[in-house]
Amino acid sequence: MLASNERKKVADQQDRTAVVDEAITSRRSVRAFLPDPVDEATIGDILRVAARAPSGTNMQPWKVYVTTGKAKERLSEAILSSGIRAEKVEWDEYKYYPDKFFEPYLSRRRAIGYALYGLLGIGRREVERMRAQHDRNFIFFDAPVGMIFTIDRRLNKGSWVDYGMFLQSIMIAARARGLHTCPQAAFAPYHRFIRPVLGIPEEEVVVCGMALGYEDTSKPENRLRSERAPLEEFVSFLR
């Protein structure tokens, strides 16, 4: 039998595992937030922890513009008043999606779209309601905090890989504090309207945005739970 101190070590490890796993598995894209503010110290703590994410030769390629209050409102207004619809916007800095979707990615994309619109009661031909829902990206789904992330355009693909680990770390650190997030690539093609509001220099590429705040559990869109492929679909164990 394990000695009492060994049993305690095992129990402590199980507790730590459960906490980390819960932070990861409870992370999801929340699309409706409460107006309750998040204090700047908490935002700073989240970003400070997330900055421990790995990066090649410790280059730390991330830069973050945190907006709240009037600054966030000015950013939203700049995009929403641009007159450029999402379906017409040009992805001229980088492409997030392939030019043509193919399986299994096409089916996964459709499934999540149908699920979200179904919860919202939006029919497949209700284009204006779809547009209105998409435009909620640009008010950060009413979250009190909206972040814009940039990267130096001279950096290469490896730094973009590093960036993904940084973004995930933010979302997990937020969950540890009872907060939710929504990462938003939708901001990237609107960089021309974002730059003057936030003072972003031309040498920085807008990577994405992210909403941060407390979930509004009363909203139907927050009942959405995306599925994940089973392990055997994407893992090969070689012995």
N, C-alpha and C positions, 0 to 999 in steps of 0.2 A: 504493500500500500504506500501511496505517496505520503511523505511527511507533511505536517500541517503547513509549513512554509512553502513547500512545493505546490500543494493544492491551492494556496493563496495566489501563487504566481500564475498558475493555470487559469484560475478564475479571473484574475486581473487582465490577463491576455485576452480572454474571451470577452470581457467587458469592453476592452479597447477595440477589438475586432468589430463588435456589434455597433459601437458608436461610429466608427469610420464607415462601415457598410451602410448604416442607416443614412449617413450624410450623402453618400454617393447615390444610393437607390431612391432616395426621396427627392433628389434633384430632378426638376422637370421645368419645362418652359411655361411659366405662369403668364396668362394674358389678360389678367384683370387684378389690379392692386388697390389696396386701401390708401387713402391720402395720408395716413399716419407718417410723420417724418422719421427719417433715420439720421441720427446725429453724426456729425462729421468725424468724431473720434472713432465710431464704429466702422464707418466706411474706411477710414485710415487703417484700422486694425486688419480689416479684411484684405486690403491691398498689400499691406506689409507682409502678412502671412503668405498670400498668393505669390509674392515676389520670390519666395523660396523655390518656385518652380525651376526645373533644370533648363539650361540653355547651353548650346555649344560654346565651349571655351568661356563660359560665364558672360556672354555678351549682353544678356538681358535686353532683348530687342523691343520691349514693350514701352508704350507711352500712353497715359490715360488722361482724358479730360473729363472731369466729374462735374455734372451740371445739376443744379437744384433751383427751385424758385423761379425768379425772373429769367435767369440765364437759360434754364431748360425751356421756358415758354418761348424765348426768342429763337432758340434752335428749332423747336417744333414749327413755329410760324414761318420761318425761312423755308422749310421744306414743303409744308402744306400750301404755301402761297406761290410755290415755284411754277405751278401749272403743268408739271410733268407727271403724267400718270405712271404708275409702277410698270405697266405693260409696255410703256414706250421709253422708259429710262435706259440710258446707255451704260453698260458695265465696261467702262473704258480703262479702269485701273487694273482690275483683275476680274476673272470670271469665277463665280462661285459654283455655278451649275454647268453641266455639259451642254453643248449645243443641241443635242438630241438625247432624250432619256431612253434607257434600255433596261431590260430586266436584269436583276430583280428590283432595281432602283425605281423604275417607273411605277410598279405596283405599290411599293412602299410609300412613295410620294403621294399617289392617289389616295391610298388608304387613310393617311393622316389628314389629308385635306377634306375628304368626305366626312371623316369622324368629327373634325372641328366644326365644319359648317352644319353638320347634322345636329350637334348640340346647340348651335345658335339658331336653328330653324331656318337656315339659308338654303334655298333651292339651287339646283345646278345652273339655272338660267337667270338667277337674280344677280346680275353683274354689278349693279350699283351697290347692293348690300355687301357683296364680296369686296368691292373697292373700299367701302367704308370700314370694313373690318381690317383690311390691310393697312389703311391709313392710321389705324390705332397704334401701329408700330411707332409712328412718328411723334406720338405723345407718350411714348414709353408705356403704353397700356395703363396710363394714369399713375404709374409708379412715382414716388417722390424724388427718386434719384435716377438720372439718365447718364450713362457713361459712353463716351466715344473713344475707341482704341485706334491708335495709329502705329505705323512702323516705317522706319527709314527705307525709302524706295531703293537704296543702293544695296540693301541686304538681300540674301538669296533665299531659296526655298527652305533651307534648313532652319532659318530663323522663323519662318512661318509655322513650321512644325513646333518649334519651341513656344511660339505664341499660343498655340492651341492648348498646351499644357498649363500656361499661365491663366488663360480664360477658364479652364476647368477648375483650377485651384480657387479662383475667385468664387465660383458658383458653389463649391463644396464648403469653403470658409463661410459663405453666407448662410448655408443651411445649418452650420454649427451654431449660428446665432439666431436661429428661428426665422431667417429671412429667405425670400425666394428671388429668383432671377428669370430673365428671358434674354438669351443671346440673340442679336438681331443683325443679320447680314444686310437687311433692307436699307440700312443707312449708307452703305458703301458707295453706291452709284450717285448719291446726292452730295458728293464731297465738295462740289463747287459752291453749294449753298451753305455747307457746314463750315468751311474754312474761314470765311470772314467773320462769322459769329463767334467762333472759338479761338480765332487767331492761329490756326494751324498752318504752318509753312508748307510750301509746295514740295519740299523734299520728303514730306511724310505722306504715306498712303493711308487713307481711312480703311481700316480693316473691318470694323463692325461697330455696332452699338450694344448696349446691354441695359435692361431695366432692372432696378433693384428696389425691393421694398417688402411689404407684408401682403400676403395673398388675401384677396377678397373671396372668401369661400362661398359667398352667396351667388357668384356668377357661374352660369352653366359651362362656359368655356374652360373653367378650371377643373371640371370633372374629366377632362381629357387625359387619358393615360395611353401613351404610345407603346406599341408592342416592340419586343426585341427578338431577333432571330435566335433560334436555339444554338447552343454551342457547336454542334456538329456541322452547322452551315458555314462557320467561319474559322474553325480551329482544326488544325491537323497535328496530332500527336505522333511524333516520329521516334521510334525506339530502336 
